[in-house]
Amino acid sequence: MGLALAAGCSRIPASKGGADVPVLTAKAVATNVPVLIDPPPFGHVMPVSTVTIRSQIGGTIATVNFQEGQEVKKGDLLFTIDKRPSQAALARDQAQLENAQIQFDREQKLFDQKLVSQDEYDTSKSTRDALAATVQTDELNLQYCEIHAPIDGRTGGLQFHEGNVVKSPDDVLLTINQIHPIYVAFGVLERYLPEIQRQMHDHTLAVSANFENLTGEPPRGDLTFVDNAVDQTTGKILLKATFPNTDEKLWPGQFVEVTLQLDELSDAIVVPSQAVQTGQKGQFVYVVKPDQTVEQRSVTVGLTYQNETVVTEGLAAGETVVTDGQLRLAPGVKVSVKSSIESAVTVSTNAP
């Protein structure tokens, strides 16, 4: 899964006599190496939730109680619609309801005395009940004059300002995106699906997102969603990772390079990728022996990670390999080390 082999280059054999050949070296180390999807997929950032704000009544916007792009909390007051028409309608219908109640009370007494018919009684009652329902609607409309944030999130551009008349429910006043947490959606080829499903049964798969001009460590999240079907057009399946995004490095609509860690190789032998060369008989490295001569060692390589290559056969931890200067080398040639760099890949079991 996602294996990449290090490429070598042609060489001109050097004689075993003469001056020592200057080279750069590094030690092979045993470390944990993540198994990643290669090449890394690209994804796009999307809010966990998007809410479009509309008014439930028509009217004039009296106040706007936030700034564009502001972070808001659930329940925060966003808009106030002019309340005066709703207040006037409520006062009028309450007065009519009071009168209808008086009329109904009178009709009920007369009905009990059998002085009015059933139809007259029913008409009075229905008039009272209809006005009671109208008053309830007026009270709701008065509440609708205040528009509150339904979720935590960040506001977008303001579509209507104070003094604008809005129609219900046609006009969109505002869109709020929830970005804490946030999703990154990406697709992977279907051949990875069995391994992803197997790993998800055992533990949470770690995901990181990288992008141009990123400062600091890439944001990290967890794989939380696998779609229920493979896209037959692309041969890919949609995945989503959830990121806390407390530092707001990820933004809706942004494109990112996704690193999905499927597994981890424990105590793998790792060397810098430039140490691995390719010859007629396959891949090899030059190993520096204690007497400062070099030995050409055939190796079997596995995956690569951050310019490091896993050597599955042919090398032991602690051995010194040549990383630069191989063009002048041949078996038995003596070398002088210009400087030595330590190979290091430190990877936790929970993060790529």
C-alpha positions in Angstrom: 0.0 0.0 0.0 1.6 3.2 -1.2 5.1 1.8 -1.5 7.8 4.0 -3.0 11.3 2.8 -4.0 14.3 5.1 -3.8 15.9 5.8 -7.2 19.7 5.4 -7.8 22.1 6.8 -10.3 24.9 5.7 -12.6 28.5 5.6 -11.3 32.1 5.6 -12.4 34.1 2.9 -10.4 37.1 4.3 -8.5 40.4 2.5 -8.0 41.3 1.1 -4.6 44.6 2.9 -4.5 45.2 6.6 -4.1 43.7 9.2 -1.7 40.7 8.4 0.4 37.3 9.3 -1.2 35.4 11.9 0.8 31.8 10.9 1.5 28.9 11.8 3.7 27.5 9.0 5.9 24.5 8.2 8.2 23.7 5.4 10.6 20.9 3.0 10.0 18.4 3.2 12.9 15.6 1.1 14.1 12.4 3.2 14.6 8.7 3.2 14.1 7.5 4.3 10.7 3.9 5.1 9.7 2.3 3.3 6.7 0.7 6.1 4.7 -1.4 6.3 1.5 0.9 7.2 -1.3 0.5 9.5 -3.1 -1.4 11.6 -0.5 -4.9 12.5 -1.4 -6.2 16.0 -1.7 -9.2 17.2 0.2 -11.3 20.2 0.9 -12.3 21.8 4.2 -16.0 22.0 5.0 -17.9 23.2 8.0 -19.5 20.6 10.3 -22.8 22.6 10.0 -24.0 25.4 7.8 -27.2 27.3 8.7 -28.9 29.8 6.5 -30.7 32.6 8.5 -34.1 33.8 7.2 -36.8 35.8 8.8 -40.0 34.1 9.7 -41.9 37.3 9.3 -41.7 40.2 6.9 -40.8 43.7 8.0 -38.1 46.3 8.4 -34.7 45.4 10.0 -34.5 47.6 13.1 -31.1 46.5 14.4 -28.2 44.3 13.4 -26.4 43.1 16.5 -23.2 41.6 15.2 -20.3 42.3 12.8 -19.6 40.5 9.6 -17.3 37.6 10.2 -17.9 37.6 13.9 -17.8 34.5 16.0 -21.3 34.0 17.6 -22.7 31.6 20.2 -26.0 29.7 20.1 -28.7 32.0 21.3 -26.9 35.3 20.5 -29.3 38.0 19.2 -28.5 38.7 15.5 -31.3 40.8 14.1 -34.3 42.7 15.4 -37.3 43.2 13.1 -39.4 46.4 13.7 -41.8 45.2 16.4 -44.4 48.0 16.1 -46.6 46.3 13.5 -46.6 43.1 15.5 -47.3 44.8 18.7 -50.2 46.8 17.2 -51.7 43.6 15.7 -51.4 41.8 19.1 -53.1 44.7 20.9 -56.0 44.8 18.4 -56.6 41.0 18.5 -56.4 40.9 22.3 -59.1 43.5 22.5 -61.3 41.6 20.1 -60.6 38.4 22.0 -61.7 40.1 25.2 -64.9 41.2 23.6 -65.5 37.8 22.1 -65.0 36.2 25.5 -67.6 38.5 27.0 -70.0 37.6 24.2 -69.4 33.9 24.7 -69.9 34.1 28.4 -73.3 35.8 27.8 -74.3 33.3 25.2 -73.4 30.4 27.5 -75.7 31.7 30.2 -78.5 32.1 27.8 -77.8 28.6 26.3 -77.9 27.1 29.8 -81.4 28.8 30.2 -82.4 27.4 26.8 -82.9 31.0 25.6 -80.6 30.6 22.5 -80.2 27.9 20.0 -77.3 25.5 19.7 -76.2 27.2 16.5 -75.9 30.6 18.2 -73.9 29.1 21.0 -71.5 27.3 18.7 -71.0 30.4 16.5 -70.1 32.4 19.6 -67.7 29.8 20.8 -66.0 29.4 17.4 -65.5 33.2 17.2 -63.9 33.2 20.6 -61.6 30.3 19.7 -60.6 31.7 16.4 -59.6 35.0 18.0 -57.6 33.1 20.7 -55.7 31.4 18.0 -55.0 34.7 16.3 -53.6 36.2 19.5 -51.3 33.2 19.8 -50.1 33.8 16.2 -49.5 37.5 17.1 -47.5 36.5 20.1 -45.3 34.2 18.0 -44.8 36.9 15.4 -43.7 39.2 18.1 -41.1 36.6 19.2 -40.0 36.2 15.6 -39.0 39.9 15.5 -35.9 38.8 17.3 -33.6 36.4 15.3 -31.1 34.4 17.4 -28.1 32.3 16.3 -29.2 28.6 16.2 -25.6 27.3 16.5 -22.1 28.3 17.5 -20.2 29.5 14.5 -18.7 32.3 12.4 -20.9 34.7 10.5 -20.5 35.3 6.8 -21.3 38.4 4.7 -24.3 40.5 5.8 -27.0 40.5 3.0 -29.4 43.0 4.6 -28.7 46.0 6.7 -30.7 48.2 9.1 -33.6 49.8 7.4 -33.9 47.1 4.7 -37.3 45.5 4.3 -37.2 41.7 4.2 -39.7 39.2 3.0 -40.4 36.0 4.7 -39.2 33.4 4.0 -37.6 34.4 0.6 -34.7 36.6 1.8 -31.5 35.1 3.1 -30.1 37.4 5.8 -27.0 35.5 6.7 -25.1 32.2 6.7 -23.3 30.8 9.7 -20.6 28.1 9.4 -19.6 26.0 12.4 -15.8 25.7 12.2 -15.1 24.3 15.7 -14.8 21.4 15.0 -14.4 21.2 11.2 -14.4 18.5 8.5 -11.8 17.7 5.8 -13.4 15.6 3.1 -11.2 13.6 0.7 -11.4 10.5 -1.6 -9.2 7.5 -1.6 -9.0 4.7 -4.2 -11.3 1.7 -3.4 -8.3 -0.6 -3.0 -7.5 1.0 0.3 -11.0 0.5 1.7 -10.5 -3.1 3.2 -7.3 -1.9 5.1 -9.1 1.2 6.3 -12.0 -0.8 7.6 -9.8 -3.3 9.3 -7.7 -0.6 11.0 -10.8 1.4 12.1 -12.1 -1.7 14.0 -8.9 -1.6 16.1 -8.2 2.0 16.7 -8.9 5.6 15.5 -7.0 6.5 12.3 -5.0 9.6 12.5 -5.2 12.3 9.7 -3.2 15.4 9.2 -3.8 18.3 6.7 -1.1 20.3 5.1 -1.3 23.3 2.8 0.8 26.0 1.2 2.3 28.7 3.5 1.4 26.7 6.6 3.2 27.8 9.7 3.9 25.3 12.5 2.8 21.7 12.7 0.0 20.5 10.3 -3.4 20.3 11.9 -4.3 16.8 13.1 -7.7 15.1 13.4 -9.4 11.7 13.3 -11.1 9.8 10.5 -14.7 9.8 11.5 -16.7 9.0 8.3 -16.5 6.4 5.5 -19.2 6.8 2.8 -21.6 3.9 2.1 -20.7 3.6 -1.6 -17.8 3.9 -4.0 -18.1 6.5 -6.7 -18.3 4.5 -9.9 -17.0 7.4 -12.0 -13.8 7.9 -10.1 -13.3 4.6 -8.3 -12.8 6.5 -5.0 -14.7 6.4 -1.7 -15.4 9.6 0.2 -13.9 9.9 3.7 -14.2 12.7 6.3 -11.8 13.6 9.1 -12.8 15.7 12.1 -10.4 18.4 13.3 -10.8 20.3 16.5 -9.5 23.4 14.7 -9.2 25.5 17.8 -6.4 27.5 16.2 -8.6 28.1 13.1 -5.8 27.0 10.7 -8.4 25.3 8.6 -11.0 27.3 6.8 -14.2 26.2 4.8 -13.5 25.8 1.1 -9.7 25.4 1.6 -7.9 22.7 -0.3 -5.4 20.6 1.7 -3.0 17.7 1.2 -4.2 14.9 3.4 -2.0 12.3 5.2 -3.9 9.3 6.4 -1.9 6.8 8.5 -3.1 3.2 8.0 -0.6 1.4 10.2 2.8 1.6 11.7 5.9 -0.5 11.3 7.7 -1.2 14.6 11.5 -1.1 14.9 12.0 -0.8 11.1 15.5 -0.3 9.8 15.6 3.1 8.2 18.3 5.0 6.2 18.2 8.3 4.3 16.7 7.6 0.9 19.8 8.9 -0.9 21.8 6.1 0.5 19.9 3.5 -1.6 21.4 3.0 -5.0 20.2 1.0 -8.0 22.6 -1.3 -10.0 22.4 -4.1 -12.5 21.6 -6.6 -9.8 19.1 -4.5 -8.0 19.3 -2.1 -5.1 22.2 -1.7 -2.7 24.0 0.6 -0.2 27.6 1.2 0.5 28.4 0.2 4.1 31.4 1.7 5.8 33.4 -0.9 7.7 35.5 -0.3 10.8 38.7 0.0 8.7 37.0 2.8 6.7 36.6 0.8 3.6 33.3 0.3 1.9 31.3 -2.8 1.2 28.6 -2.9 -1.5 25.6 -4.5 0.2 22.5 -5.7 -1.6 19.3 -4.6 0.2 15.5 -5.0 -0.1 13.6 -1.8 0.5 10.1 -1.1 1.6 8.2 2.1 1.9 9.6 5.6 2.1 8.6 8.4 4.6 9.9 11.9 4.8 13.0 11.2 2.6 13.7 8.0 4.7 13.6 4.5 3.3 12.8 1.3 5.1 15.3 -1.5 4.5 13.6 -4.8 5.1 16.6 -7.0 4.4 20.4 -6.6 4.2 21.1 -4.1 6.8 21.3 -3.9 10.6 20.6 -1.0 13.0 23.8 0.9 13.8 25.6 0.2 10.6 27.0 3.2 8.7 26.0 3.9 5.1 27.2 6.4 2.5 24.7 9.0 1.7 26.7 11.2 -0.7 29.8 10.5 -2.9 28.8 7.0 -4.2 29.8 7.9 -7.8 33.5 7.5 -6.9 33.1 4.3 -4.8 33.7 0.6 -5.5 33.9 -2.3 -3.0 37.1 -2.0 -0.9 37.7 1.7 -1.5 38.8 3.6 1.6 36.7 6.7 2.5 37.1 9.7 4.6 33.9 11.0 6.2 33.4 14.7 5.6 30.7 14.8 8.2 28.2 12.3 9.6 24.4 12.9 9.8 22.2 10.9 12.1 19.2 9.4 10.4 16.1 9.9 12.5 12.4 9.3 12.0 10.4 9.7 15.2 6.7 8.8 14.8 4.2 8.3 17.5 1.7 5.4 17.2 -1.2 7.8 17.1 -0.2 10.5 14.6 1.2 10.6 11.1 
